[in-house]
Amino acid sequence: MALAGCASRSVDVDTAGFETRLSAVPGVNGAMVEVQHPGLPTNTNVAIWLFLESADVESVATTVRKVAGTARSDDGVRGRQITISVVQGTRAEFPIRQDVVANSVPVMHRVAEALALPESAGLMLVLTPEEVARLADVED
């Protein structure tokens, strides 16, 4: 039997609740969260798409710091790797996952530089648990 994808809901990460908490972050117009298991079922990554009014480097960097604080305080997300991508607009404008992914703004390489992080992976910013904690400490 072949696996069709790596996205999976997980009982230990409340994706709907986390989406709600992310949507309450100032400047965020909604969020989409999914738990992924790249490579192995034991590898857990929390993928986050943020819907923002502005996708300029400074706004996204500020939002990433706030999201890091939210991730660190979430029992299901804390201690996990997260990836963050941004879409300009609102969640309601992109009801289908494929549209969300296709409309991700290619700004994360500049955001990584602004946050003194290693180079991003294309359209997403990959944050280790240690990087999440460091960014959250800056925001506190």
ChimeraX commands (.cxc) that place a marker at each C-alpha (Angstrom):
marker #1 position 0.00,0.00,0.00 radius 0.5
marker #1 position 1.43,3.42,-0.97 radius 0.5
marker #1 position 1.00,6.55,1.09 radius 0.5
marker #1 position -0.53,9.43,-0.82 radius 0.5
marker #1 position 0.86,12.21,1.36 radius 0.5
marker #1 position 2.54,13.12,4.60 radius 0.5
marker #1 position -0.14,15.33,6.17 radius 0.5
marker #1 position -1.91,13.87,9.15 radius 0.5
marker #1 position -4.06,15.04,12.03 radius 0.5
marker #1 position -2.58,14.14,15.37 radius 0.5
marker #1 position -4.34,13.66,18.70 radius 0.5
marker #1 position -1.55,15.37,20.63 radius 0.5
marker #1 position -1.72,18.65,18.66 radius 0.5
marker #1 position -5.04,20.48,18.79 radius 0.5
marker #1 position -4.75,21.99,15.31 radius 0.5
marker #1 position -8.15,23.74,15.44 radius 0.5
marker #1 position -7.39,25.27,18.84 radius 0.5
marker #1 position -3.90,26.29,17.77 radius 0.5
marker #1 position -5.31,27.88,14.60 radius 0.5
marker #1 position -7.69,29.90,16.78 radius 0.5
marker #1 position -4.83,31.05,19.05 radius 0.5
marker #1 position -2.69,31.99,16.04 radius 0.5
marker #1 position -5.60,33.91,14.51 radius 0.5
marker #1 position -5.71,36.03,17.67 radius 0.5
marker #1 position -2.09,37.19,17.16 radius 0.5
marker #1 position -2.10,40.88,16.16 radius 0.5
marker #1 position -1.76,41.23,12.38 radius 0.5
marker #1 position -2.88,37.66,11.63 radius 0.5
marker #1 position -6.08,37.31,9.55 radius 0.5
marker #1 position -6.35,33.56,10.06 radius 0.5
marker #1 position -4.22,30.46,10.12 radius 0.5
marker #1 position -4.11,26.95,8.72 radius 0.5
marker #1 position -2.23,24.31,10.72 radius 0.5
marker #1 position -1.48,20.71,9.91 radius 0.5
marker #1 position 0.69,18.07,11.52 radius 0.5
marker #1 position 3.12,16.43,9.12 radius 0.5
marker #1 position 5.38,13.42,9.53 radius 0.5
marker #1 position 8.17,13.90,6.96 radius 0.5
marker #1 position 10.18,10.77,6.33 radius 0.5
marker #1 position 9.06,8.75,9.34 radius 0.5
marker #1 position 5.93,8.60,11.49 radius 0.5
marker #1 position 8.11,9.61,14.45 radius 0.5
marker #1 position 9.21,12.85,12.75 radius 0.5
marker #1 position 6.64,15.46,13.68 radius 0.5
marker #1 position 6.46,18.91,12.11 radius 0.5
marker #1 position 3.74,21.46,12.71 radius 0.5
marker #1 position 3.14,23.32,9.44 radius 0.5
marker #1 position 1.63,26.78,9.79 radius 0.5
marker #1 position 0.26,29.03,7.08 radius 0.5
marker #1 position -0.44,32.55,8.33 radius 0.5
marker #1 position -2.81,34.88,6.52 radius 0.5
marker #1 position -1.50,38.43,6.82 radius 0.5
marker #1 position -2.62,41.84,5.68 radius 0.5
marker #1 position 0.98,42.78,4.88 radius 0.5
marker #1 position 3.70,40.37,3.76 radius 0.5
marker #1 position 6.66,42.77,3.89 radius 0.5
marker #1 position 9.80,41.49,5.63 radius 0.5
marker #1 position 9.47,43.62,8.78 radius 0.5
marker #1 position 5.79,42.74,9.34 radius 0.5
marker #1 position 6.37,39.03,8.77 radius 0.5
marker #1 position 9.44,39.00,11.06 radius 0.5
marker #1 position 7.44,40.67,13.84 radius 0.5
marker #1 position 4.59,38.20,13.36 radius 0.5
marker #1 position 6.98,35.22,13.38 radius 0.5
marker #1 position 8.31,36.32,16.80 radius 0.5
marker #1 position 4.73,36.53,18.14 radius 0.5
marker #1 position 3.86,33.16,16.64 radius 0.5
marker #1 position 6.96,31.66,18.29 radius 0.5
marker #1 position 5.62,32.82,21.65 radius 0.5
marker #1 position 2.24,31.27,20.88 radius 0.5
marker #1 position 3.89,27.99,19.77 radius 0.5
marker #1 position 6.07,27.84,22.89 radius 0.5
marker #1 position 3.04,28.26,25.16 radius 0.5
marker #1 position 0.97,25.58,23.38 radius 0.5
marker #1 position 1.18,22.19,25.10 radius 0.5
marker #1 position 0.86,20.23,21.85 radius 0.5
marker #1 position 3.28,22.35,19.79 radius 0.5
marker #1 position 5.98,23.21,22.34 radius 0.5
marker #1 position 9.17,21.26,21.66 radius 0.5
marker #1 position 8.29,20.47,18.05 radius 0.5
marker #1 position 9.77,21.74,14.82 radius 0.5
marker #1 position 7.47,24.20,13.07 radius 0.5
marker #1 position 7.39,25.57,9.56 radius 0.5
marker #1 position 5.81,28.92,8.81 radius 0.5
marker #1 position 4.58,30.18,5.46 radius 0.5
marker #1 position 2.60,33.35,4.78 radius 0.5
marker #1 position -0.26,34.18,2.47 radius 0.5
marker #1 position -1.37,37.74,1.90 radius 0.5
marker #1 position -5.10,38.06,2.57 radius 0.5
marker #1 position -7.59,36.31,4.82 radius 0.5
marker #1 position -8.28,32.65,5.50 radius 0.5
marker #1 position -11.76,32.99,3.94 radius 0.5
marker #1 position -10.20,33.99,0.60 radius 0.5
marker #1 position -8.37,30.64,0.35 radius 0.5
marker #1 position -10.74,27.85,1.42 radius 0.5
marker #1 position -8.84,25.06,-0.41 radius 0.5
marker #1 position -5.44,23.88,0.89 radius 0.5
marker #1 position -3.94,23.82,-2.60 radius 0.5
marker #1 position -4.83,27.51,-3.04 radius 0.5
marker #1 position -3.19,28.31,0.28 radius 0.5
marker #1 position 0.03,26.57,-0.70 radius 0.5
marker #1 position 0.01,28.04,-4.22 radius 0.5
marker #1 position -0.38,31.59,-2.86 radius 0.5
marker #1 position 2.40,31.48,-0.26 radius 0.5
marker #1 position 4.50,34.64,-0.52 radius 0.5
marker #1 position 8.23,34.02,-1.26 radius 0.5
marker #1 position 9.55,36.27,1.51 radius 0.5
marker #1 position 10.89,33.79,4.04 radius 0.5
marker #1 position 14.53,33.86,2.89 radius 0.5
marker #1 position 14.61,37.59,3.72 radius 0.5
marker #1 position 12.69,37.04,6.96 radius 0.5
marker #1 position 15.24,34.38,8.00 radius 0.5
marker #1 position 18.01,36.90,7.40 radius 0.5
marker #1 position 16.16,39.61,9.39 radius 0.5
marker #1 position 15.75,37.19,12.32 radius 0.5
marker #1 position 19.38,35.98,12.15 radius 0.5
marker #1 position 18.25,32.44,11.31 radius 0.5
marker #1 position 19.74,29.94,8.87 radius 0.5
marker #1 position 18.47,30.17,5.30 radius 0.5
marker #1 position 14.81,29.26,4.90 radius 0.5
marker #1 position 13.54,26.33,2.87 radius 0.5
marker #1 position 11.91,28.08,-0.08 radius 0.5
marker #1 position 8.46,29.42,0.78 radius 0.5
marker #1 position 8.65,28.32,4.40 radius 0.5
marker #1 position 10.66,29.21,7.45 radius 0.5
marker #1 position 11.77,26.06,9.28 radius 0.5
marker #1 position 12.21,26.59,13.03 radius 0.5
marker #1 position 13.71,24.08,15.41 radius 0.5
marker #1 position 12.34,24.00,18.97 radius 0.5
marker #1 position 15.45,25.91,20.07 radius 0.5
marker #1 position 14.88,28.63,17.47 radius 0.5
marker #1 position 11.22,28.90,18.50 radius 0.5
marker #1 position 12.30,29.38,22.12 radius 0.5
marker #1 position 14.91,31.99,21.18 radius 0.5
marker #1 position 12.44,33.99,19.09 radius 0.5
marker #1 position 9.79,33.71,21.81 radius 0.5
marker #1 position 12.28,35.04,24.38 radius 0.5
marker #1 position 12.84,38.12,22.20 radius 0.5
marker #1 position 9.07,38.66,22.06 radius 0.5
marker #1 position 8.50,38.27,25.84 radius 0.5
marker link #1:1,2 radius 0.2
marker link #1:2,3 radius 0.2
marker link #1:3,4 radius 0.2
marker link #1:4,5 radius 0.2
marker link #1:5,6 radius 0.2
marker link #1:6,7 radius 0.2
marker link #1:7,8 radius 0.2
marker link #1:8,9 radius 0.2
marker link #1:9,10 radius 0.2
marker link #1:10,11 radius 0.2
marker link #1:11,12 radius 0.2
marker link #1:12,13 radius 0.2
marker link #1:13,14 radius 0.2
marker link #1:14,15 radius 0.2
marker link #1:15,16 radius 0.2
marker link #1:16,17 radius 0.2
marker link #1:17,18 radius 0.2
marker link #1:18,19 radius 0.2
marker link #1:19,20 radius 0.2
marker link #1:20,21 radius 0.2
marker link #1:21,22 radius 0.2
marker link #1:22,23 radius 0.2
marker link #1:23,24 radius 0.2
marker link #1:24,25 radius 0.2
marker link #1:25,26 radius 0.2
marker link #1:26,27 radius 0.2
marker link #1:27,28 radius 0.2
marker link #1:28,29 radius 0.2
marker link #1:29,30 radius 0.2
marker link #1:30,31 radius 0.2
marker link #1:31,32 radius 0.2
marker link #1:32,33 radius 0.2
marker link #1:33,34 radius 0.2
marker link #1:34,35 radius 0.2
marker link #1:35,36 radius 0.2
marker link #1:36,37 radius 0.2
marker link #1:37,38 radius 0.2
marker link #1:38,39 radius 0.2
marker link #1:39,40 radius 0.2
marker link #1:40,41 radius 0.2
marker link #1:41,42 radius 0.2
marker link #1:42,43 radius 0.2
marker link #1:43,44 radius 0.2
marker link #1:44,45 radius 0.2
marker link #1:45,46 radius 0.2
marker link #1:46,47 radius 0.2
marker link #1:47,48 radius 0.2
marker link #1:48,49 radius 0.2
marker link #1:49,50 radius 0.2
marker link #1:50,51 radius 0.2
marker link #1:51,52 radius 0.2
marker link #1:52,53 radius 0.2
marker link #1:53,54 radius 0.2
marker link #1:54,55 radius 0.2
marker link #1:55,56 radius 0.2
marker link #1:56,57 radius 0.2
marker link #1:57,58 radius 0.2
marker link #1:58,59 radius 0.2
marker link #1:59,60 radius 0.2
marker link #1:60,61 radius 0.2
marker link #1:61,62 radius 0.2
marker link #1:62,63 radius 0.2
marker link #1:63,64 radius 0.2
marker link #1:64,65 radius 0.2
marker link #1:65,66 radius 0.2
marker link #1:66,67 radius 0.2
marker link #1:67,68 radius 0.2
marker link #1:68,69 radius 0.2
marker link #1:69,70 radius 0.2
marker link #1:70,71 radius 0.2
marker link #1:71,72 radius 0.2
marker link #1:72,73 radius 0.2
marker link #1:73,74 radius 0.2
marker link #1:74,75 radius 0.2
marker link #1:75,76 radius 0.2
marker link #1:76,77 radius 0.2
marker link #1:77,78 radius 0.2
marker link #1:78,79 radius 0.2
marker link #1:79,80 radius 0.2
marker link #1:80,81 radius 0.2
marker link #1:81,82 radius 0.2
marker link #1:82,83 radius 0.2
marker link #1:83,84 radius 0.2
marker link #1:84,85 radius 0.2
marker link #1:85,86 radius 0.2
marker link #1:86,87 radius 0.2
marker link #1:87,88 radius 0.2
marker link #1:88,89 radius 0.2
marker link #1:89,90 radius 0.2
marker link #1:90,91 radius 0.2
marker link #1:91,92 radius 0.2
marker link #1:92,93 radius 0.2
marker link #1:93,94 radius 0.2
marker link #1:94,95 radius 0.2
marker link #1:95,96 radius 0.2
marker link #1:96,97 radius 0.2
marker link #1:97,98 radius 0.2
marker link #1:98,99 radius 0.2
marker link #1:99,100 radius 0.2
marker link #1:100,101 radius 0.2
marker link #1:101,102 radius 0.2
marker link #1:102,103 radius 0.2
marker link #1:103,104 radius 0.2
marker link #1:104,105 radius 0.2
marker link #1:105,106 radius 0.2
marker link #1:106,107 radius 0.2
marker link #1:107,108 radius 0.2
marker link #1:108,109 radius 0.2
marker link #1:109,110 radius 0.2
marker link #1:110,111 radius 0.2
marker link #1:111,112 radius 0.2
marker link #1:112,113 radius 0.2
marker link #1:113,114 radius 0.2
marker link #1:114,115 radius 0.2
marker link #1:115,116 radius 0.2
marker link #1:116,117 radius 0.2
marker link #1:117,118 radius 0.2
marker link #1:118,119 radius 0.2
marker link #1:119,120 radius 0.2
marker link #1:120,121 radius 0.2
marker link #1:121,122 radius 0.2
marker link #1:122,123 radius 0.2
marker link #1:123,124 radius 0.2
marker link #1:124,125 radius 0.2
marker link #1:125,126 radius 0.2
marker link #1:126,127 radius 0.2
marker link #1:127,128 radius 0.2
marker link #1:128,129 radius 0.2
marker link #1:129,130 radius 0.2
marker link #1:130,131 radius 0.2
marker link #1:131,132 radius 0.2
marker link #1:132,133 radius 0.2
marker link #1:133,134 radius 0.2
marker link #1:134,135 radius 0.2
marker link #1:135,136 radius 0.2
marker link #1:136,137 radius 0.2
marker link #1:137,138 radius 0.2
marker link #1:138,139 radius 0.2
marker link #1:139,140 radius 0.2
view
